[in-house]
Each structure stands twice: as structure tokens, then as C-alpha cells.
Amino acid sequence: MNLHLAIQRLRDVLRRQHMALATESTYVHWLRQYITALPAMPATLSSEKKLELFLTHLARHRDLSASSQNQAFNAILYFYKEVLRQPLQGVDALRAKRPARLRHAPTVAETQALLQTVQDRAGYPTSLIARLIYGCGLRVTEPLNLRIKDVNLEQRMLFLVGAKGGKDRVVSLPASLVPEIIQQMKKAHAVWQRDQQNRIPVTLPHQLASKYPDYQFFWPWAWLFPSHNTCFHPRTHLKVRYRMHEANLQRAVRDARRKLGISVMPHELRHGYATHSMENGVSPRAIQMAMGHSSLETTMGYLHTESLSVKSPLETVLGGKLQRPIQNLSTPNEK
């Protein structure tokens, strides 16, 4: 199939199914990679074998992680099933196994130092957003996707609509952040008023703009963290107001961690929320609900206290009796 036509058909199906822009971009990327690789494969091979060869190439020659391989696998599988209507058979064995890794969480001291060091960047309240991520256990884009209607100051709640997996959830808003949230809402209101005068709409999810065109100009649907500049919507090509880009937050955290000499990524603040809450006695089930995990097993991946509570038999049984005397550590040149 022609590459351009295949990508266009894929985009059409993704948009009919209301898939996120990020999903569309990812699936198009892997489809382009796959179709580009097809001419080098024997034409007599089945589609299943071609996919297997493609995934093998990604693993051997590009050293991609298991999650990236599965991302490519899902994209091609989706194309055959939803676009070509030719589901591939017996390909589940091709899915790469993701290793069970411990989730790194910064220490309390590292978290405190980082949050005190993060500065606002490019005129955006990146310091506030970093504290929201840690204080509410949010994914990096979740505070950025907040609209005015999603903030309940009276009950100190945030409504996270259409989060990962299309799931909604409610989280508690720390009281210490309420004054800054109020100030940010005033700034967002000033941006919204200017857009009202210039008839610049905000982006709306799925087909809401078609069903309820007035919503594009309603204050409740305005972004809490609007972008400074307008842009053209990648699907409708209309000038719209979008929210702040996450790159501003990532750069602000990068500058702070370099200044401190620590290695803490923005998403690891969410890990800190889970780990520190558990260490403080919060129920894992409650943390699961707050973080939006499908499985309690995912949440328990943050709990290291049980394994650390096991006393070493070197201390408890032998009483440290095998300790050797400290050798002279001087180097030959020092003698």
C-alpha cells in the first residue's frame, strides 16, 4: 500500500474512534517505520512473519526497550485490524516482556530541595505545577490538562477527566496550594477575556466543539494553565488557545536538578507521592484510587518498606561476628 494513503487511512480511523493526538502521532510513526521496512523483506512472507521480522530488527539492531517494542507491535496490530480489516493471527507471542523494575522515588530531602529550587520558566508557573504533581500524585500532563471547571476550591478537589486509559478520577488539592491556584485562575481569566474579545476558542475534546460550539468560549472550559500564544489545531486547522506545553516544566525541573546535583525527573515526583504516602501509613488501596492505577499490584510496586523490614541474618543470627578488621587502605605510592 502507498505510504501516504496508508497513513491517511490510519488517521481517519483513529479520529473516528476519538483516539488522542499523542496516540495518533505514535501510531503514524510506527506505521511509517514498518511500511518503509517492508520492501527489504521477502514478498512471499505472511503478514505475521513480516511483523515478526520488523520487531526482531527493532530489538537486535536498534536496542529498543520492551515498552517501545510493544508500542510498535500495538500500532501495526491496530493498522491490520482496524484499517485493513485483516486481523493478524497468533501474534501474541511476539509481544516483548517488560521487566519488573523498581520505581525510583526521590527521598523526602531530595523532593523538598527540588521543589524549593524549581523556578517559574518562560512566564509559566512551573514551580506550582511541580508541587501539584508531587502533592496530588499526578502524571506530568495531568495538571496541564486541567480546565477551570475541574477545580473545586470549596471542597479542595481536582477532577482529572479523560486521564490515562480514558479514566476519570478525583484527587485532593493540598490547602497550601489554594492561594496560588486562585492567583493562577485570575491570570487564566485575563487570557480568556482577551480571547473572548478576539473570538479565539479553546480546544475541546472529541466532537464537543461541533455539538456545543458555545463551549469553546465558556469560562468553565478555559485552561487553568493556558499557553501564552495561540496555535492552529492539527486536525481542524483553526486558530485556538491550547494549554501550556509540558516542555516548560521539564526544562524547569532539569535546571533545578542540575543546580542541586541530583537525578530526579518530573514523573518521579509522582513516584515520591506514592512512596512517601505509604511510608506515612496511607492505605495502598486509597493511593491506588488517587493515582488511577488499574491494579493494586501496580501501586504496591512503590512499597519497599516490607522488604527493608527483613533483618539480615548476618546481624540477627551471627551478631556481626564475621566482621573482618579494616585493612590498611594506603596506596603503594603512600608507603
ABEGO torsion letter per residue (X at the ends): XBAAAAAAAAAAAAAAAGBBAAAAAAAAAAAAAAAAAAAABBAABBAAAAAAAAAAAAAAAAGBBAAAAAAAAAAAAAAAAAAAGBBBBGAAAABBBBBBBBBBBBBAAAAAAAAAABBBBGGBBAAAAAAAAAAAGBBAAAAAABBAAABBAAAGBBBBBGBBGGBBBBBBBBAAAAAAAAAAAAAAAAAAAAAAAAGBBBBBBEAAAAABAAAAABAAABBABBBABBBBBAAAGBBBBBBBBAAAAAAAAAAAAAAAGBBBBAAAAAAAAAAAAAAAGBBAAAAAAAAGBABAAAAAAABAAAAAABBBAAAAAAGGAABBBBBBABBAAAX
